[in-house]
Amino acid sequence: MFQIKIMRADYEGWWLFDGWQEKVITSSSYQTEEAFKEGYKAQLEEMRKQYPNEIIGKHHIHAFYRNCELEFCEECDEDVQIYHSVIPLKDDVVLQDGKLCKCIN
């Protein structure tokens, strides 16, 4: 089964820090690769409408942000940027080679 998870964090999703799953705000599941590709493409299009900035990083994971979406970090005593990342998975494992996702951007 394929999944697309959207995470909201003060770092880009491709870092996949321990506990990244706790930052997931939405999740969608797909039974077939074809349905997954369509869902992934639609999700990217929707995120591009909502956020003016997009970065593609490691594992071809997309992170979206607004320059003014900041939160104060008490540990670092400064404002940090908030990112919304699209994480593709197959059988609960992050698709890290980017092959399935790269061709549908």
MDTraj code that builds the backbone (N, CA, C; nanometers):
import mdtraj as md
import numpy as np

residues = "MET PHE GLN ILE LYS ILE MET ARG ALA ASP TYR GLU GLY TRP TRP LEU PHE ASP GLY TRP GLN GLU LYS VAL ILE THR SER SER SER TYR GLN THR GLU GLU ALA PHE LYS GLU GLY TYR LYS ALA GLN LEU GLU GLU MET ARG LYS GLN TYR PRO ASN GLU ILE ILE GLY LYS HIS HIS ILE HIS ALA PHE TYR ARG ASN CYS GLU LEU GLU PHE CYS GLU GLU CYS ASP GLU ASP VAL GLN ILE TYR HIS SER VAL ILE PRO LEU LYS ASP ASP VAL VAL LEU GLN ASP GLY LYS LEU CYS LYS CYS ILE ASN".split()
xyz = np.array([
    [0.0842, -0.1178, 0.0000],
    [0.0000, 0.0000, 0.0000],
    [0.0890, 0.1245, 0.0000],
    [0.0427, 0.2273, -0.0697],
    [0.1130, 0.3544, -0.0783],
    [0.0446, 0.4554, 0.0128],
    [0.1245, 0.5495, 0.0626],
    [0.0704, 0.6563, 0.1465],
    [0.1392, 0.7878, 0.1122],
    [0.0680, 0.8954, 0.1369],
    [0.1246, 1.0295, 0.1298],
    [0.0963, 1.0932, 0.2646],
    [0.2019, 1.1355, 0.3312],
    [0.1866, 1.2010, 0.4608],
    [0.2350, 1.3448, 0.4485],
    [0.1591, 1.4342, 0.5088],
    [0.1975, 1.5750, 0.5131],
    [0.2410, 1.6048, 0.6558],
    [0.3622, 1.6541, 0.6684],
    [0.4108, 1.6886, 0.8016],
    [0.4358, 1.8386, 0.8104],
    [0.4175, 1.8906, 0.9304],
    [0.4414, 2.0327, 0.9606],
    [0.5474, 2.0362, 1.0692],
    [0.6598, 2.1013, 1.0374],
    [0.7701, 2.1024, 1.1333],
    [0.8593, 2.2235, 1.1097],
    [0.9510, 2.2457, 1.2021],
    [1.0467, 2.3552, 1.1874],
    [1.1743, 2.3078, 1.1166],
    [1.1605, 2.2065, 1.0333],
    [1.2687, 2.1579, 0.9474],
    [1.2061, 2.0935, 0.8238],
    [1.2840, 2.0853, 0.7169],
    [1.2356, 2.0242, 0.5944],
    [1.2205, 1.8736, 0.6159],
    [1.1160, 1.8163, 0.5570],
    [1.0825, 1.6763, 0.5805],
    [1.1881, 1.5754, 0.5401],
    [1.2757, 1.6094, 0.4468],
    [1.3741, 1.5111, 0.4012],
    [1.4784, 1.4767, 0.5063],
    [1.4835, 1.5518, 0.6127],
    [1.5786, 1.5170, 0.7188],
    [1.5342, 1.3913, 0.7938],
    [1.4047, 1.3641, 0.7947],
    [1.3512, 1.2422, 0.8566],
    [1.4104, 1.2175, 0.9958],
    [1.4115, 1.3223, 1.0767],
    [1.4606, 1.3089, 1.2142],
    [1.3756, 1.2084, 1.2912],
    [1.4350, 1.1481, 1.3943],
    [1.3582, 1.0573, 1.4796],
    [1.2326, 1.1291, 1.5276],
    [1.1214, 1.0592, 1.5222],
    [0.9958, 1.1165, 1.5664],
    [0.9251, 1.2007, 1.4616],
    [0.9728, 1.1985, 1.3372],
    [0.9087, 1.2810, 1.2340],
    [0.7616, 1.2452, 1.2183],
    [0.7269, 1.1197, 1.2451],
    [0.5874, 1.0754, 1.2308],
    [0.4935, 1.1522, 1.3240],
    [0.5458, 1.2002, 1.4354],
    [0.4645, 1.2785, 1.5291],
    [0.4266, 1.4153, 1.4724],
    [0.4950, 1.4579, 1.3676],
    [0.4695, 1.5870, 1.3041],
    [0.3701, 1.5761, 1.1889],
    [0.3228, 1.4544, 1.1588],
    [0.2290, 1.4331, 1.0483],
    [0.0936, 1.4946, 1.0834],
    [0.0408, 1.5750, 0.9901],
    [-0.0889, 1.6388, 1.0136],
    [-0.1999, 1.5774, 0.9285],
    [-0.1645, 1.5160, 0.8153],
    [-0.2628, 1.4444, 0.7338],
    [-0.1963, 1.3247, 0.6676],
    [-0.2786, 1.2256, 0.6349],
    [-0.2279, 1.1046, 0.5711],
    [-0.3341, 1.0512, 0.4755],
    [-0.2901, 1.0088, 0.3568],
    [-0.3799, 0.9488, 0.2579],
    [-0.3205, 0.8158, 0.2151],
    [-0.4071, 0.7160, 0.1921],
    [-0.3618, 0.5826, 0.1516],
    [-0.4135, 0.5486, 0.0126],
    [-0.3339, 0.4705, -0.0607],
    [-0.3670, 0.4307, -0.1973],
    [-0.3321, 0.2833, -0.2155],
    [-0.4219, 0.2102, -0.2786],
    [-0.4009, 0.0670, -0.2978],
    [-0.3115, 0.0363, -0.4170],
    [-0.3120, 0.1228, -0.5189],
    [-0.2341, 0.0952, -0.6397],
    [-0.1323, 0.2060, -0.6650],
    [-0.0309, 0.1723, -0.7416],
    [0.0705, 0.2702, -0.7771],
    [0.0103, 0.3821, -0.8616],
    [-0.0807, 0.3474, -0.9499],
    [-0.1452, 0.4473, -1.0351],
    [-0.2240, 0.5476, -0.9522],
    [-0.3030, 0.4987, -0.8578],
    [-0.3803, 0.5882, -0.7712],
    [-0.2868, 0.6752, -0.6869],
    [-0.1778, 0.6157, -0.6391],
    [-0.0791, 0.6900, -0.5606],
    [-0.0205, 0.8047, -0.6433],
    [0.0202, 0.7753, -0.7660],
    [0.0799, 0.8787, -0.8513],
    [-0.0174, 0.9932, -0.8759],
    [-0.1436, 0.9599, -0.8999],
    [-0.2445, 1.0641, -0.9198],
    [-0.2631, 1.1467, -0.7924],
    [-0.2701, 1.0791, -0.6785],
    [-0.2847, 1.1480, -0.5505],
    [-0.1652, 1.2361, -0.5181],
    [-0.0463, 1.1865, -0.5485],
    [0.0766, 1.2615, -0.5226],
    [0.0797, 1.3883, -0.6079],
    [0.0489, 1.3721, -0.7347],
    [0.0466, 1.4869, -0.8259],
    [-0.0554, 1.5906, -0.7792],
    [-0.1746, 1.5453, -0.7415],
    [-0.2790, 1.6366, -0.6931],
    [-0.2357, 1.7066, -0.5644],
    [-0.1687, 1.6333, -0.4758],
    [-0.1227, 1.6931, -0.3497],
    [-0.0202, 1.8020, -0.3756],
    [0.0740, 1.7775, -0.4662],
    [0.1738, 1.8795, -0.4991],
    [0.1073, 2.0032, -0.5591],
    [0.0114, 1.9813, -0.6481],
    [-0.0586, 2.0944, -0.7088],
    [-0.1313, 2.1774, -0.6025],
    [-0.1958, 2.1110, -0.5085],
    [-0.2672, 2.1806, -0.4010],
    [-0.1696, 2.2591, -0.3118],
    [-0.0579, 2.1975, -0.2786],
    [0.0413, 2.2652, -0.1938],
    [0.0987, 2.3872, -0.2661],
    [0.1187, 2.3754, -0.3965],
    [0.1716, 2.4889, -0.4735],
    [0.0735, 2.6053, -0.4752],
    [-0.0551, 2.5769, -0.4655],
    [-0.1555, 2.6838, -0.4578],
    [-0.1541, 2.7513, -0.3206],
    [-0.1260, 2.6741, -0.2166],
    [-0.1315, 2.7254, -0.0802],
    [-0.0043, 2.7971, -0.0353],
    [0.1113, 2.7545, -0.0874],
    [0.2397, 2.8063, -0.0389],
    [0.3214, 2.8637, -0.1544],
    [0.3748, 2.9842, -0.1384],
    [0.4498, 3.0480, -0.2469],
    [0.5920, 2.9937, -0.2665],
    [0.6435, 2.9220, -0.1684],
    [0.7824, 2.8733, -0.1767],
    [0.7873, 2.7213, -0.1705],
    [0.8753, 2.6646, -0.2529],
    [0.8907, 2.5190, -0.2594],
    [1.0383, 2.4855, -0.2732],
    [1.0799, 2.3852, -0.1982],
    [1.2166, 2.3354, -0.2066],
    [1.2068, 2.1843, -0.2267],
    [1.2918, 2.1299, -0.3123],
    [1.2981, 1.9849, -0.3295],
    [1.4342, 1.9418, -0.2779],
    [1.4335, 1.8500, -0.1805],
    [1.5583, 1.8099, -0.1172],
    [1.5883, 1.6623, -0.1314],
    [1.6610, 1.6141, -0.0362],
    [1.7038, 1.4748, -0.0309],
    [1.5844, 1.3814, -0.0504],
    [1.6055, 1.2725, -0.1202],
    [1.5018, 1.1727, -0.1492],
    [1.3910, 1.2298, -0.2372],
    [1.4160, 1.3450, -0.2965],
    [1.3195, 1.4142, -0.3827],
    [1.1912, 1.4489, -0.3060],
    [1.2072, 1.4806, -0.1785],
    [1.0937, 1.5194, -0.0943],
    [1.0737, 1.6703, -0.1058],
    [0.9489, 1.7101, -0.1237],
    [0.9125, 1.8512, -0.1390],
    [0.8771, 1.9122, -0.0039],
    [0.9261, 2.0343, 0.0180],
    [0.8902, 2.1116, 0.1375],
    [0.8367, 2.2463, 0.0893],
    [0.7258, 2.2877, 0.1466],
    [0.6603, 2.4136, 0.1098],
    [0.6590, 2.5046, 0.2319],
    [0.6633, 2.6365, 0.2061],
    [0.6588, 2.7305, 0.3186],
    [0.6180, 2.8696, 0.2739],
    [0.5748, 2.9473, 0.3743],
    [0.5483, 3.0904, 0.3589],
    [0.6545, 3.1625, 0.4419],
    [0.7121, 3.2657, 0.3863],
    [0.8175, 3.3388, 0.4579],
    [0.7721, 3.3887, 0.5942],
    [0.6457, 3.4226, 0.6064],
    [0.5965, 3.4808, 0.7316],
    [0.5451, 3.3755, 0.8306],
    [0.5506, 3.2488, 0.7968],
    [0.5037, 3.1452, 0.8891],
    [0.6206, 3.1011, 0.9784],
    [0.6330, 3.1699, 1.0884],
    [0.7418, 3.1470, 1.1833],
    [0.6836, 3.1126, 1.3196],
    [0.7605, 3.0394, 1.3979],
    [0.7234, 3.0120, 1.5370],
    [0.8471, 3.0326, 1.6236],
    [0.8231, 3.0776, 1.7441],
    [0.9343, 3.1010, 1.8353],
    [0.9818, 2.9694, 1.8939],
    [1.1120, 2.9482, 1.8901],
    [1.1750, 2.8294, 1.9479],
    [1.2405, 2.8705, 2.0795],
    [1.1870, 2.8188, 2.1898],
    [1.2415, 2.8544, 2.3213],
    [1.3824, 2.7998, 2.3399],
    [1.4081, 2.6785, 2.2895],
    [1.5413, 2.6182, 2.3047],
    [1.6489, 2.7004, 2.2361],
    [1.6166, 2.7523, 2.1166],
    [1.7178, 2.8273, 2.0411],
    [1.7001, 2.9787, 2.0545],
    [1.5940, 3.0218, 2.1257],
    [1.5688, 3.1624, 2.1536],
    [1.5610, 3.2481, 2.0270],
    [1.4910, 3.1945, 1.9245],
    [1.4711, 3.2702, 1.8016],
    [1.3517, 3.2143, 1.7246],
    [1.3078, 3.2893, 1.6255],
    [1.2006, 3.2420, 1.5392],
    [1.2557, 3.1413, 1.4396],
    [1.1762, 3.0384, 1.4104],
    [1.2168, 2.9365, 1.3130],
    [1.1094, 2.9261, 1.2044],
    [1.1542, 2.8943, 1.0857],
    [1.0645, 2.8771, 0.9717],
    [0.9856, 2.7478, 0.9873],
    [0.8584, 2.7497, 0.9480],
    [0.7746, 2.6297, 0.9496],
    [0.7618, 2.5776, 0.8066],
    [0.7820, 2.4480, 0.7899],
    [0.7757, 2.3814, 0.6602],
    [0.6632, 2.2785, 0.6595],
    [0.6043, 2.2606, 0.5420],
    [0.5011, 2.1594, 0.5198],
    [0.5579, 2.0660, 0.4134],
    [0.5882, 1.9432, 0.4512],
    [0.6553, 1.8506, 0.3608],
    [0.5640, 1.7365, 0.3193],
    [0.5812, 1.6939, 0.1945],
    [0.5040, 1.5840, 0.1375],
    [0.5933, 1.4599, 0.1398],
    [0.5551, 1.3619, 0.2213],
    [0.6367, 1.2416, 0.2396],
    [0.5668, 1.1218, 0.1737],
    [0.6255, 1.0655, 0.0674],
    [0.5669, 0.9481, 0.0025],
    [0.6191, 0.8191, 0.0665],
    [0.5295, 0.7232, 0.0872],
    [0.5688, 0.5950, 0.1474],
    [0.5085, 0.4784, 0.0697],
    [0.5765, 0.3666, 0.0789],
    [0.5234, 0.2397, 0.0279],
    [0.5424, 0.1373, 0.1387],
    [0.4337, 0.0738, 0.1787],
    [0.4366, -0.0242, 0.2873],
    [0.5038, 0.0321, 0.4122],
    [0.4679, 0.1551, 0.4471],
    [0.5161, 0.2260, 0.5662],
    [0.6651, 0.2590, 0.5640],
    [0.7274, 0.2536, 0.4475],
    [0.8688, 0.2890, 0.4330],
    [0.8772, 0.4088, 0.3389],
    [0.9516, 0.5118, 0.3789],
    [0.9665, 0.6310, 0.2960],
    [1.0333, 0.5931, 0.1645],
    [0.9747, 0.6394, 0.0546],
    [1.0336, 0.6169, -0.0770],
    [1.1549, 0.7078, -0.0901],
    [1.2724, 0.6514, -0.0694],
    [1.3925, 0.7336, -0.0627],
    [1.4688, 0.7453, -0.1930],
    [1.4330, 0.6678, -0.2944],
    [1.5066, 0.6807, -0.4200],
    [1.4464, 0.7859, -0.5117],
    [1.3234, 0.8260, -0.4835],
    [1.2589, 0.9305, -0.5608],
    [1.2077, 0.8878, -0.6969],
    [1.2329, 0.7640, -0.7384],
    [1.1951, 0.7206, -0.8735],
    [1.0452, 0.7318, -0.8981],
    [0.9647, 0.6847, -0.8084],
    [0.8196, 0.6896, -0.8281],
    [0.7688, 0.8327, -0.8295],
    [0.8267, 0.9180, -0.7501],
    [0.7747, 1.0533, -0.7344],
    [0.8379, 1.1510, -0.8333],
    [0.9619, 1.1288, -0.8689],
    [1.0352, 1.2218, -0.9546],
    [0.9665, 1.2402, -1.0894],
    [0.9093, 1.1323, -1.1422],
    [0.8528, 1.1384, -1.2761],
    [0.7163, 1.2066, -1.2800],
    [0.6579, 1.2382, -1.1664],
    [0.5227, 1.2959, -1.1681],
    [0.5167, 1.4361, -1.1100],
    [0.6286, 1.5014, -1.0955],
    [0.6299, 1.6370, -1.0384],
    [0.5778, 1.7344, -1.1370],
])
top = md.Topology()
chain = top.add_chain()
for i, resn in enumerate(residues, 1):
    res = top.add_residue(resn, chain, resSeq=i)
    for name in ("N", "CA", "C"):
        top.add_atom(name, md.element.get_by_symbol(name[0]), res)
traj = md.Trajectory(xyz[None], top)
